Amino acid sequence: MTQGPTEVLKAGLELPLIGAPMFLASGVDLVVAQCCAGVIGTFPALNARPAAELDNWLVQIEARLEAYRQTTGKTPAAYGVNLIVNDYNERLEQDLATLVRHKVPLVITSLSAPDKVVEAVHSYGGLVFHDVVKARHARRAVAAGVDGLILVAAGAGGHAGTLSPFALIEEVRAFYDGPLVLSGAIANGRAVLAAEALGCDFAYAGTVFIPTEESTAPLAHKEMIIAAAADGIMYTPMFSGTPANYLIPSIEAAGVDIDAAQQALPQKMRAKTDSNRPKAWKDVWSAGQSVGQSQHLSPAAEVVARMVAEYRAARSALCDTASRINK
């Protein structure tokens, strides 16, 4: 019997969790650490620079995961790569060809309809999951033939939506019964279990993996997250043209007026049209509303182990409660 996308991706998992691909923060070391710890590790193709380096990154990831399999006898979780599919990504065709050549198991698409990517990835049996922030975007992605949807709800780091997960999940489930992934302020095992209770197959976490030893984010970015709380996050389109969540101290450090950032209006490719404005993710650092749950710098495996323990404890507590109610 042919396995569905959910079953394929759950092989080797300790937790139904995907480590989100983070621009300038996710790389080979973090992906390998996540996969070996039992969650799906991913990175943006654009993090590998120049474009020719993407092939080298994939070779390293595949070799290290195979070495883990041979050494431990355990199956590591799958890995994935994020592709920006809008017209401004000049590397799209080259990067897609590289992913096809390596038969990357999971390709995550963002910011535009993924039709061409779906066709190419399906040619070798790979899976395509697409980021959406609204139900109408989800309908378009489903029509393109994606294998799963990543629902980016309020509170997620980077380019996030504004909808409550309670609203977004129900709207999408009304017309789509395939795999769903929930993104938005997920940083502990209880939140992962909650995502499943809401009808999702996986949770999606990024911010909690920035202050890890394997992350390629600058140390100052990691320390800022550790020191931050949810009210230290601002949602603004000022730096990329599309609304995203950023750390307020990094906005202030870049010399940007906070009131101006709050009042900024969306504008296509603002960062490219205004060379004097601080660059998103490089000069102004992104994070989600879950920042307060990162207390110290640690290995990614330690973060996963904590979340697994929290998930199991929460599931056990709910089962105990259900048993008492049903008596």
ABEGO torsion letter per residue (X at the ends): XBBBAAAAAABGBABBBBBBBBBGABBAAAAAAAAAAGBBBBBBAAABOBAAAAAAAAAAAAAAAAAAAAAAGBBBBBBBBBBBABAABAAAAAAAAAAAAAGBABBBBBGBBAAAAAAAAAAAGBBBBBBBABAAAAAAAAAAGBABBBBBBBGBBEBBBABBAAAAAAAAAAABABBBBBBGGBABAAAAAAAAAAGBABBBBAAAAABBAABABBAAAAAAAAABBAAABBBBAAAAGBBBBBBAAAAAAAGBBAAAAAABBBBBGAAAABAABBBBGAABBBBBAAAAABABBBBAAAAAAAAAAAAAAAAAAAAAAAAAAAX
